[in-house]
C-alpha cells in the first residue's frame, strides 16, 4: 500500500515537472517572439533623388531611393510604405520598382507636386523607417488656350509649344575612313620624334663629340625633315576625318583650327608647332651642348616629346595619367632614340675612344630609362584598365605589349653586361666589335618598333576607365535620365512631360557604332497605342525630336521607355525606364510621329 502511494506520488511529481517545463518553454518562446516583433530594422538611405533639403525647380518625374543594405526582392519593395506629400497634399506615386543592384527603389510620380515643403516617407517590412524633406519651387502656369506648358531656358512661343531654346544639334556625316593610314603614320611619328629627342639627349649625356661628326649632322637633319612631314600628314588626315572633307581642302592650314574643338586635336596642333621649332636645334646639334642655348634647346625638345603623353586629353581619365604619360614618353624616347643613334651613326664602323665611351655610358643610362618606361607604363595600364585588363580590347593589347617589354628587358640587360665585359676605359672601337654591337642593338630596336606598333594601336582604342563624359545641354528638360549597362549608354530627355505636344532629346554615348537604334514609349493605360522613334544615329551623338507637334503623348499615367539597338556582334541588351505623364488641361489630338530630322553624330 505504501509502495503504491509512493509510485503515484512519483508519477504526479513527474507530471507536474513536465507541465512546468512546457510552461517555461512557452513563456520563453513568447518572450523571444515578442522581442523579435518589436525590434526595429536597421536599413537606412544612402542617397536619394531628389536629395534631402534640395530645392527642386523642375517638376520631378520619379522618386529614387538608394538604401545602404540590399533588399531581398521586389515583393519587399511592393509592400513598402512609400508616400510623398507636398504642402500638405498627397502626391500620387506609381508602384515602386527595385533596381538591378537590389538597393535602388524608383517610383514614378503620377502628378506634378505642388510648390512647398515636400516630405518623403518610407517603411520597409523589417520595420526600417525613415523620412526626408525637399522643397518644390515649381511654378505651374495656367494655359488659357489649352496648349501644353513648355519648359525652356529663355522661354517658349506664345502658344505654349515646347521650344528647345539655346540648343542646336547640327547634322554631321561620318568622316572618311583613314584610320589605317593614321595608325601607320603614328608609328613613324613616334619613331622620328624619338630619334630627334633621343639623339640630342644622348649627345648631351654621353657623347658630347657627336655634333662634330658629319654623319651625325646628316642623320639629325634627315630625322627632323621626315618628322615634320609625318606630323604634317597626321594633322591633315585628322582634320580630314573630323571635318568630313577632302584631302586637298584639309591641306589648307586655316582648316586646322577646327582641331581646337577637341583636346587631342589641340595637342596635335601644338605638337606640330613644337616639331617645327625643334629644327632650331636638330639642324645644328652643337646647340645642345652650348651653354648659351642649351636650356632653350632642351626645353623645346622636352615639350615636344611630352605631348605624346597628352594624346588622351579631353577624355575622362585621371589627371595623374597625363603626368605618367609625359614621363613615359620622355624615358621611352631617350631609350629608343639612343638605340637609333647607336645603330645608324655610332656603330657604323670602327672609331676612337669617344665612341667606346658613348656606348658604355648609354648602356648604363638606358637601363634606368627603360626601368622608368616599364614602371610608368604599368601604372598607366592600371589607371586606364584596372581590373578589366583581360576583358577589354585595350587591356588585352596592353598584355601583349607587356610581354614584348619583358623580352626587351632581358635584351637590354644582356647588352649592358656585354658592353661592361668587352669595352674598357680608353679602348678603341674595332670594326668587329662595332658589327657585333650593332647587330645586338638592331635586335633590341626591332622589338622596340613592335612595341611602338602596339602603342599606336592602344592610342586609337578606348580604355574602360576613359568613359565618355555625358554632355550637358543648354536647354532645360522636365525629364532627363541616364541609362547604361556594360555595352549600352544613352541619355533620354523629354519636356514638358504632359499629354500633348512634347519634345525629346536622345543622346548616344556608347557603343561607337550602332544599327537599328530605336526608342519605344508604351503606355501602361489600356486602350492607347505606343510610340516608336527610329533614331537615325550610327555613331555617338544626339538626335532631337522637335516640339513642332509631330511628337504627341496621348495618355496620362506611367509610360514604359525601352531603348534598343544592334551592333556587329549582335543585339544590345535593351535599356528601360519609366516616365510619369500628367494630364494637360486639354489634350491634343494624337497624330503620327514624324522621323527626327535634326541630328548629331
C-alpha positions as CSV (number, residue, x, y, z in Angstrom):
1,X,0.0,0.0,0.0
2,X,2.8,2.3,0.9
3,X,4.6,1.4,-2.3
4,X,1.5,2.2,-4.4
5,X,1.3,5.7,-2.7
6,X,4.9,6.3,-3.4
7,X,4.5,5.3,-7.1
8,X,1.5,7.6,-7.5
9,X,3.4,10.4,-5.8
10,X,6.4,9.9,-8.1
11,X,4.2,9.9,-11.3
12,X,2.4,13.1,-10.1
13,X,5.7,14.9,-9.4
14,X,6.9,13.9,-12.9
15,X,3.7,15.2,-14.5
16,X,4.0,18.5,-12.6
17,X,7.6,18.8,-13.6
18,X,6.8,18.2,-17.3
19,X,3.9,20.7,-17.3
20,X,6.3,23.2,-15.6
21,X,8.9,22.7,-18.4
22,X,6.4,23.1,-21.1
23,X,5.0,26.3,-19.4
24,X,8.5,27.8,-19.2
25,X,9.2,26.9,-22.8
26,X,6.0,28.6,-23.9
27,X,6.9,31.7,-21.9
28,X,10.4,31.8,-23.3
29,X,9.1,31.4,-26.8
30,X,6.6,34.1,-26.3
31,X,9.3,36.5,-24.9
32,X,11.6,35.8,-27.8
33,X,8.9,36.2,-30.4
34,X,7.7,39.4,-28.7
35,X,11.2,40.8,-28.8
36,X,11.6,39.9,-32.4
37,X,8.3,41.5,-33.3
38,X,9.1,44.7,-31.6
39,X,12.7,45.1,-32.9
40,X,13.2,47.8,-35.5
41,X,15.1,47.3,-38.7
42,X,18.5,48.9,-39.3
43,X,18.4,49.7,-43.0
44,X,19.0,53.3,-43.9
45,X,19.1,55.6,-47.0
46,X,22.5,56.2,-48.7
47,X,21.2,58.8,-51.1
48,X,18.1,59.9,-52.9
49,X,16.9,61.9,-55.9
50,X,15.6,64.5,-55.1
51,X,18.2,64.8,-52.4
52,X,17.4,65.7,-48.8
53,X,16.9,69.5,-48.4
54,X,17.2,70.1,-52.1
55,X,15.3,72.9,-53.8
56,X,13.7,71.5,-56.9
57,X,12.8,74.0,-59.7
58,X,11.9,71.4,-62.4
59,X,9.0,69.0,-61.6
60,X,10.5,65.6,-60.7
61,X,9.1,62.7,-62.6
62,X,10.1,60.0,-60.1
63,X,11.5,59.3,-56.7
64,X,14.7,57.4,-56.4
65,X,15.8,55.9,-53.0
66,X,19.2,54.2,-52.6
67,X,19.4,52.0,-49.5
68,X,22.5,51.1,-47.6
69,X,21.7,47.4,-47.4
70,X,20.3,45.2,-50.2
71,X,16.6,44.5,-50.3
72,X,15.5,40.9,-50.6
73,X,13.2,41.0,-53.6
74,X,10.6,43.0,-55.5
75,X,7.9,41.8,-53.1
76,X,9.6,43.7,-50.2
77,X,9.6,46.8,-52.4
78,X,5.9,46.4,-53.4
79,X,5.0,46.1,-49.7
80,X,6.9,49.1,-48.5
81,X,5.0,52.1,-47.4
82,X,6.3,54.9,-49.7
83,X,4.5,58.3,-49.7
84,X,5.0,61.8,-50.9
85,X,3.2,64.8,-49.5
86,X,3.9,68.4,-50.7
87,X,2.4,71.4,-48.9
88,X,0.1,69.1,-47.1
89,X,-1.2,67.4,-50.3
90,X,-0.5,63.8,-51.1
91,X,1.1,63.2,-54.5
92,X,0.3,60.1,-56.5
93,X,3.0,57.6,-56.9
94,X,3.3,54.5,-59.1
95,X,4.3,51.1,-57.9
96,X,7.9,51.1,-56.5
97,X,10.4,49.2,-58.7
98,X,13.6,47.5,-57.4
99,X,16.8,48.2,-59.4
100,X,19.2,45.5,-60.5
101,X,21.6,46.4,-57.7
102,X,18.9,45.4,-55.1
103,X,19.5,48.7,-53.4
104,X,17.8,51.3,-55.6
105,X,14.0,51.8,-55.4
106,X,12.3,54.0,-58.0
107,X,8.7,55.2,-58.0
108,X,7.2,57.4,-60.8
109,X,5.1,60.4,-59.9
110,X,1.7,60.3,-61.5
111,X,1.1,64.1,-61.0
112,X,3.1,67.3,-60.7
113,X,3.8,68.0,-57.0
114,X,2.6,71.5,-55.8
115,X,5.0,74.1,-54.6
116,X,6.0,74.0,-51.0
117,X,7.8,71.7,-48.5
118,X,7.6,68.0,-49.6
119,X,8.1,65.1,-47.3
120,X,9.1,61.6,-48.5
121,X,8.3,58.8,-46.0
122,X,9.1,55.1,-46.3
123,X,8.7,52.0,-44.2
124,X,10.1,48.5,-45.0
125,X,8.6,45.3,-43.9
126,X,11.5,44.7,-41.5
127,X,10.3,47.9,-39.6
128,X,13.1,50.1,-41.1
129,X,11.5,53.5,-41.4
130,X,12.7,57.0,-42.4
131,X,11.8,60.3,-44.0
132,X,13.4,63.3,-45.6
133,X,12.3,66.7,-46.9
134,X,12.9,68.6,-50.1
135,X,11.4,71.9,-51.3
136,X,9.4,72.1,-54.5
137,X,9.8,75.5,-56.2
138,X,7.8,74.6,-59.3
139,X,5.5,77.2,-60.7
140,X,2.6,75.8,-62.8
141,X,1.3,78.5,-65.2
142,X,-2.3,78.1,-66.3
143,X,-2.8,77.7,-70.1
144,X,-5.8,79.6,-71.4
145,X,-5.8,78.2,-74.9
146,X,-5.4,74.6,-73.9
147,X,-1.8,74.2,-75.3
148,X,0.9,72.3,-73.5
149,X,3.1,74.1,-71.0
150,X,6.8,74.5,-72.0
151,X,10.0,74.4,-70.1
152,X,12.9,76.2,-71.7
153,X,16.0,78.2,-71.0
154,X,14.9,81.5,-72.5
155,X,11.2,81.0,-73.0
156,X,8.8,79.5,-75.4
157,X,6.5,80.8,-78.1
158,X,3.1,82.4,-77.4
159,X,1.1,79.2,-78.0
160,X,3.0,77.2,-75.3
161,X,4.6,74.8,-77.8
162,X,7.6,73.2,-76.1
163,X,10.6,75.1,-77.6
164,X,14.2,73.9,-77.0
165,X,15.9,77.3,-76.6
166,X,19.7,77.6,-76.7
167,X,20.5,74.1,-78.1
168,X,21.5,73.3,-81.7
169,X,22.4,69.9,-82.9
170,X,24.0,70.1,-86.4
171,X,23.8,67.2,-88.8
172,X,27.2,65.6,-89.3
173,X,28.3,63.0,-91.7
174,X,30.7,60.2,-90.8
175,X,34.2,61.2,-91.8
176,X,36.4,59.3,-94.4
177,X,38.0,56.1,-93.2
178,X,41.7,57.0,-92.7
179,X,42.2,55.0,-89.5
180,X,44.7,52.5,-91.1
181,X,46.8,55.3,-92.7
182,X,46.7,57.3,-89.5
183,X,47.9,54.3,-87.4
184,X,50.8,53.8,-89.7
185,X,51.8,57.4,-89.7
186,X,51.6,57.5,-85.9
187,X,54.2,54.7,-85.7
188,X,56.6,56.8,-87.9
189,X,55.7,59.9,-85.8
190,X,56.7,58.2,-82.5
191,X,59.8,56.8,-84.1
192,X,61.0,60.0,-85.7
193,X,60.2,62.2,-82.7
194,X,62.2,59.7,-80.5
195,X,65.1,59.9,-83.0
196,X,65.3,63.7,-82.6
197,X,64.9,63.7,-78.8
198,X,66.9,60.6,-78.0
199,X,69.7,61.6,-80.4
200,X,70.1,65.0,-78.9
201,X,69.8,63.7,-75.3
202,X,72.5,61.1,-76.0
203,X,74.8,63.7,-77.3
204,X,74.1,65.8,-74.2
205,X,74.6,63.0,-71.6
206,X,77.0,60.5,-73.2
207,X,78.6,61.8,-76.4
208,X,79.5,65.5,-76.5
209,X,81.7,64.8,-79.5
210,X,78.7,63.8,-81.6
211,X,77.9,67.2,-83.2
212,X,81.5,67.3,-84.7
213,X,80.8,64.3,-86.9
214,X,79.3,65.0,-90.4
215,X,77.3,61.7,-90.3
216,X,75.6,62.9,-87.1
217,X,74.5,66.2,-88.6
218,X,73.1,64.5,-91.7
219,X,71.3,61.9,-89.5
220,X,69.7,64.6,-87.3
221,X,68.6,66.8,-90.3
222,X,67.1,63.8,-92.1
223,X,65.2,62.7,-89.0
224,X,63.8,66.3,-88.4
225,X,62.7,66.7,-92.0
226,X,61.0,63.3,-92.0
227,X,59.3,64.1,-88.7
228,X,57.9,67.4,-89.9
229,X,56.4,65.8,-93.0
230,X,55.0,62.9,-91.0
231,X,53.3,65.1,-88.3
232,X,52.0,67.3,-91.1
233,X,50.2,64.5,-92.7
234,X,48.9,63.2,-89.4
235,X,47.4,66.7,-88.8
236,X,46.0,66.8,-92.3
237,X,44.3,63.4,-92.1
238,X,43.0,64.1,-88.6
239,X,41.4,67.3,-89.9
240,X,40.1,65.5,-92.9
241,X,38.3,62.9,-90.7
242,X,37.0,65.4,-88.2
243,X,35.6,67.9,-90.7
244,X,34.4,65.2,-93.2
245,X,36.1,67.0,-96.0
246,X,38.5,66.1,-98.8
247,X,42.3,65.7,-98.6
248,X,43.0,68.8,-100.7
249,X,40.8,71.0,-98.5
250,X,42.5,69.7,-95.4
251,X,45.9,70.9,-96.7
252,X,44.7,74.4,-96.0
253,X,46.3,75.5,-92.7
254,X,43.3,77.6,-91.8
255,X,41.2,74.4,-91.6
256,X,43.4,73.1,-88.9
257,X,42.0,75.4,-86.4
258,X,39.0,73.1,-86.1
259,X,41.2,70.7,-84.2
260,X,40.9,73.0,-81.2
261,X,37.4,71.6,-80.8
262,X,38.9,68.5,-79.1
263,X,41.7,68.2,-76.5
264,X,43.6,65.6,-78.6
265,X,43.3,67.9,-81.7
266,X,44.7,70.8,-79.7
267,X,47.7,68.7,-78.5
268,X,48.3,67.5,-82.1
269,X,48.4,71.1,-83.4
270,X,50.9,72.3,-80.7
271,X,53.0,69.1,-81.3
272,X,53.4,70.1,-85.0
273,X,54.4,73.6,-83.9
274,X,57.0,72.2,-81.4
275,X,58.3,69.7,-84.0
276,X,58.9,72.6,-86.4
277,X,60.6,74.6,-83.6
278,X,62.8,71.7,-82.8
279,X,64.5,72.3,-86.2
280,X,66.4,75.1,-84.5
281,X,68.5,72.6,-82.6
282,X,68.1,69.5,-84.8
283,X,69.7,71.2,-87.8
284,X,72.5,72.5,-85.6
285,X,73.1,69.8,-83.0
286,X,76.0,71.6,-81.4
287,X,73.5,74.0,-79.8
288,X,72.5,71.1,-77.4
289,X,76.0,71.4,-75.7
290,X,76.4,75.2,-76.0
291,X,75.7,76.7,-72.5
292,X,74.2,79.8,-74.2
293,X,71.5,77.8,-76.0
294,X,71.3,74.5,-74.1
295,X,68.4,75.4,-71.8
296,X,66.2,76.6,-74.7
297,X,67.1,73.7,-76.9
298,X,66.3,71.1,-74.3
299,X,63.1,72.9,-73.3
300,X,61.8,72.7,-76.9
301,X,62.5,69.0,-77.4
302,X,61.3,68.0,-73.9
303,X,58.0,69.8,-74.5
304,X,57.8,68.3,-78.0
305,X,58.1,64.7,-76.7
306,X,56.0,65.3,-73.6
307,X,53.0,65.9,-75.9
308,X,52.9,62.2,-76.7
309,X,51.7,61.7,-73.1
310,X,48.8,64.0,-73.6
311,X,47.1,62.1,-76.5
312,X,44.0,61.4,-74.4
313,X,43.5,65.0,-73.3
314,X,39.7,65.6,-73.2
315,X,38.9,62.0,-72.2
316,X,37.5,61.2,-68.8
317,X,40.8,59.9,-67.3
318,X,42.7,60.7,-64.1
319,X,44.9,63.8,-64.2
320,X,47.8,61.7,-62.9
321,X,47.6,59.6,-66.1
322,X,48.8,62.6,-68.1
323,X,51.8,63.2,-65.8
324,X,52.7,59.5,-66.1
325,X,52.2,59.7,-69.9
326,X,54.6,62.6,-70.3
327,X,57.3,60.8,-68.1
328,X,56.7,57.6,-70.0
329,X,57.2,59.3,-73.4
330,X,60.4,61.1,-72.3
331,X,62.1,57.9,-71.0
332,X,60.9,55.9,-73.9
333,X,62.2,58.4,-76.4
334,X,65.6,58.6,-74.8
335,X,65.9,54.8,-74.9
336,X,64.6,54.3,-78.5
337,X,66.3,57.4,-79.9
338,X,69.6,56.4,-78.3
339,X,69.4,53.0,-79.9
340,X,68.7,54.5,-83.3
341,X,71.7,56.9,-83.0
342,X,73.9,54.0,-82.0
343,X,72.7,51.8,-84.8
344,X,72.8,54.5,-87.6
345,X,75.8,56.7,-86.5
346,X,78.0,55.4,-83.7
347,X,78.3,51.7,-84.6
348,X,78.5,52.0,-88.4
349,X,82.3,51.3,-88.3
350,X,85.4,51.4,-86.1
351,X,86.3,54.6,-84.2
352,X,88.2,56.3,-81.5
353,X,87.7,56.0,-77.7
354,X,84.9,58.6,-77.7
355,X,82.6,56.1,-79.4
356,X,83.5,53.5,-76.8
357,X,82.7,55.9,-74.0
358,X,79.4,56.8,-75.7
359,X,78.3,53.1,-75.9
360,X,79.4,52.5,-72.4
361,X,77.6,55.5,-70.9
362,X,74.4,54.8,-72.9
363,X,74.3,51.2,-71.8
364,X,74.2,52.5,-68.2
365,X,71.7,55.2,-68.7
366,X,69.5,53.0,-70.9
367,X,68.8,50.6,-68.0
368,X,67.4,53.5,-65.9
369,X,65.4,54.9,-68.8
370,X,64.0,51.6,-69.6
371,X,63.1,50.9,-66.0
372,X,61.2,54.3,-65.8
373,X,59.5,53.4,-69.1
374,X,58.3,50.0,-67.8
375,X,57.2,51.3,-64.4
376,X,55.2,54.3,-65.7
377,X,53.7,52.1,-68.5
378,X,52.5,49.6,-65.8
379,X,50.9,52.4,-63.8
380,X,49.2,53.8,-66.9
381,X,47.7,50.4,-67.6
382,X,46.4,50.2,-64.1
383,X,44.8,53.7,-64.3
384,X,43.2,53.1,-67.7
385,X,42.2,49.4,-67.5
386,X,42.1,48.5,-63.8
387,X,40.6,45.0,-63.3
388,X,39.5,44.9,-67.0
389,X,42.9,44.2,-68.4
390,X,41.8,40.8,-69.7
391,X,38.2,41.6,-70.6
392,X,38.6,44.8,-72.6
393,X,40.2,45.3,-76.0
394,X,42.6,48.0,-74.7
395,X,43.6,45.7,-71.8
396,X,44.4,42.7,-74.0
397,X,46.6,44.9,-76.2
398,X,48.4,46.1,-73.1
399,X,49.0,42.5,-72.1
400,X,50.8,41.8,-75.5
401,X,52.8,45.0,-75.0
402,X,53.8,43.8,-71.5
403,X,55.1,40.5,-73.0
404,X,57.2,42.4,-75.5
405,X,58.6,44.7,-72.8
406,X,59.6,41.7,-70.8
407,X,61.7,40.4,-73.7
408,X,63.2,43.8,-74.2
409,X,64.2,44.0,-70.5
410,X,66.2,40.8,-71.0
411,X,67.9,42.1,-74.2
412,X,68.7,45.4,-72.5
413,X,70.4,43.7,-69.5
414,X,72.3,41.3,-71.8
415,X,73.6,44.2,-73.9
416,X,74.6,46.1,-70.8
417,X,76.5,43.1,-69.5
418,X,78.2,42.5,-72.9
419,X,79.3,46.2,-73.1
420,X,80.6,46.0,-69.5
421,X,82.6,42.9,-70.1
422,X,84.1,43.7,-73.6
423,X,84.5,47.5,-73.6
424,X,87.1,49.0,-71.2
425,X,88.1,52.6,-70.5
426,X,90.1,54.0,-73.3
427,X,89.7,51.1,-75.7
428,X,89.1,51.9,-79.4
429,X,86.0,50.5,-81.1
430,X,87.1,47.9,-83.6
431,X,85.2,47.0,-86.7
432,X,84.3,43.5,-85.5
433,X,83.1,44.8,-82.1
434,X,81.1,47.6,-83.8
435,X,79.4,45.0,-86.0
436,X,78.5,42.7,-83.1
437,X,77.2,45.6,-81.0
438,X,75.2,47.0,-84.0
439,X,73.6,43.6,-84.5
440,X,72.5,43.4,-80.8
441,X,71.2,47.0,-80.9
442,X,69.3,46.2,-84.1
443,X,67.5,43.3,-82.5
444,X,66.5,45.4,-79.5
445,X,65.4,48.2,-81.9
446,X,63.2,45.7,-83.7
447,X,61.3,44.8,-80.6
448,X,61.0,48.5,-79.8
449,X,59.4,49.1,-83.2
450,X,56.9,46.3,-82.5
451,X,56.2,48.0,-79.1
452,X,55.5,51.3,-80.9
453,X,53.1,49.5,-83.2
454,X,51.1,48.4,-80.1
455,X,51.4,51.9,-78.7
456,X,49.8,53.3,-81.8
457,X,47.1,50.7,-81.6
458,X,46.4,51.4,-78.0
459,X,46.0,55.2,-78.6
460,X,43.3,54.5,-81.1
461,X,41.3,52.4,-78.7
462,X,39.2,53.5,-75.6
463,X,40.3,52.0,-72.3
464,X,37.5,51.0,-69.8
465,X,38.2,53.8,-67.4
466,X,38.3,56.5,-70.1
467,X,34.5,56.7,-70.3
468,X,32.8,59.3,-72.4
469,X,31.6,62.3,-70.4
470,X,27.9,62.9,-70.7
471,X,27.5,66.3,-72.3
472,X,25.2,68.7,-70.6
473,X,22.7,70.7,-72.7
474,X,21.9,74.4,-72.5
475,X,18.2,73.6,-72.6
476,X,16.1,72.6,-69.6
477,X,14.1,69.3,-69.8
478,X,11.4,68.2,-67.4
479,X,12.6,64.6,-67.6
480,X,16.2,63.5,-68.0
481,X,17.6,60.1,-67.2
482,X,20.9,58.4,-68.0
483,X,20.6,54.7,-68.8
484,X,23.5,52.4,-69.3
485,X,24.8,48.8,-68.9
486,X,28.1,47.2,-69.9
487,X,27.8,48.0,-73.6
488,X,24.9,50.4,-74.0
489,X,24.8,54.0,-72.7
490,X,22.2,56.6,-73.6
491,X,20.6,59.8,-72.1
492,X,16.9,60.4,-72.6
493,X,15.5,63.9,-72.1
494,X,11.9,65.0,-72.6
495,X,9.9,68.1,-72.0
496,X,7.3,69.1,-70.7
497,X,6.2,65.6,-69.7
498,X,2.5,66.2,-70.0
499,X,-0.1,65.0,-72.5
500,X,0.0,66.7,-75.9
501,X,2.9,68.0,-77.8
502,X,6.4,67.2,-76.4
503,X,10.0,67.5,-77.4
504,X,12.6,64.8,-76.9
505,X,16.4,64.6,-77.0
506,X,18.1,61.2,-77.4
507,X,21.9,61.1,-76.8
508,X,24.0,58.1,-77.6
509,X,27.3,57.7,-75.6
510,X,28.1,54.1,-76.3
511,X,28.7,52.0,-78.4
512,X,30.9,53.6,-81.0
513,X,28.8,52.0,-83.8
514,X,25.1,51.1,-83.7
515,X,22.3,50.0,-86.1
516,X,18.6,49.8,-85.7
517,X,18.7,52.4,-82.9
518,X,15.1,52.8,-81.6
519,X,13.2,54.2,-78.6
520,X,9.8,52.8,-77.7
521,X,7.3,54.6,-75.4
522,X,4.5,52.2,-74.3
523,X,1.7,53.5,-72.0
524,X,0.5,51.2,-69.2
525,X,-3.0,52.6,-69.6
526,X,-5.2,50.2,-71.6
527,X,-6.6,51.4,-74.9
528,X,-3.8,53.6,-76.0
529,X,-1.1,52.9,-78.6
530,X,2.6,53.2,-78.1
531,X,5.2,55.3,-80.0
532,X,8.4,54.1,-81.7
533,X,11.1,56.5,-82.6
534,X,13.6,55.2,-85.1
535,X,16.7,57.2,-84.2
536,X,18.9,57.7,-87.3
537,X,22.2,57.6,-85.5
538,X,25.1,55.2,-86.2
539,X,27.7,56.9,-84.1
540,X,27.8,58.6,-80.7
541,X,25.8,61.9,-80.9
542,X,22.4,63.3,-80.3
543,X,19.0,63.4,-82.1
544,X,16.2,65.8,-81.3
545,X,12.5,65.3,-81.9
546,X,11.4,68.9,-82.1
547,X,8.3,70.2,-80.3
548,X,6.6,71.0,-83.6
549,X,3.5,68.9,-83.0
550,X,5.0,65.7,-84.5
551,X,5.6,64.1,-81.1
552,X,2.3,63.6,-79.3
553,X,1.8,61.8,-76.0
554,X,-1.9,60.9,-75.9
555,X,-2.4,59.3,-72.5
556,X,-1.6,60.3,-68.9
557,X,-0.1,57.9,-66.4
558,X,3.0,55.7,-66.5
559,X,4.8,55.1,-69.8
560,X,7.5,52.4,-70.2
561,X,10.5,53.5,-72.2
562,X,12.6,50.9,-73.9
563,X,15.8,51.7,-75.8
564,X,17.2,49.0,-78.2
565,X,19.9,48.7,-80.9
566,X,22.3,46.2,-82.5
567,X,26.0,46.1,-83.3
568,X,28.2,43.9,-85.5
569,X,28.5,41.5,-82.5
570,X,24.7,41.1,-82.0
571,X,21.8,42.8,-80.3
572,X,22.5,45.1,-77.3
573,X,20.8,44.4,-74.0
574,X,17.8,46.8,-74.0
575,X,17.7,49.7,-71.6
576,X,14.4,50.5,-69.8
577,X,12.9,53.1,-67.5
578,X,9.5,54.7,-66.8
579,X,8.0,58.1,-67.4
580,X,5.2,59.7,-65.4
581,X,3.0,61.8,-67.7
582,X,0.5,64.1,-66.3
583,X,-2.7,65.3,-68.0
584,X,-2.7,68.7,-69.6
585,X,-5.8,70.9,-69.2
586,X,-6.8,69.8,-72.6
587,X,-5.0,67.1,-74.6
588,X,-4.3,67.5,-78.2
589,X,-5.4,65.1,-81.0
590,X,-2.9,62.3,-81.4
591,X,-1.0,62.4,-84.7
592,X,1.5,60.1,-86.3
593,X,5.1,60.7,-85.2
594,X,7.5,62.0,-87.8
595,X,11.1,61.0,-88.2
596,X,13.5,63.3,-86.4
597,X,15.4,65.5,-88.8
598,X,17.9,67.4,-86.6
599,X,20.8,65.1,-85.8
600,X,24.3,65.0,-84.4
601,X,26.8,62.2,-84.7
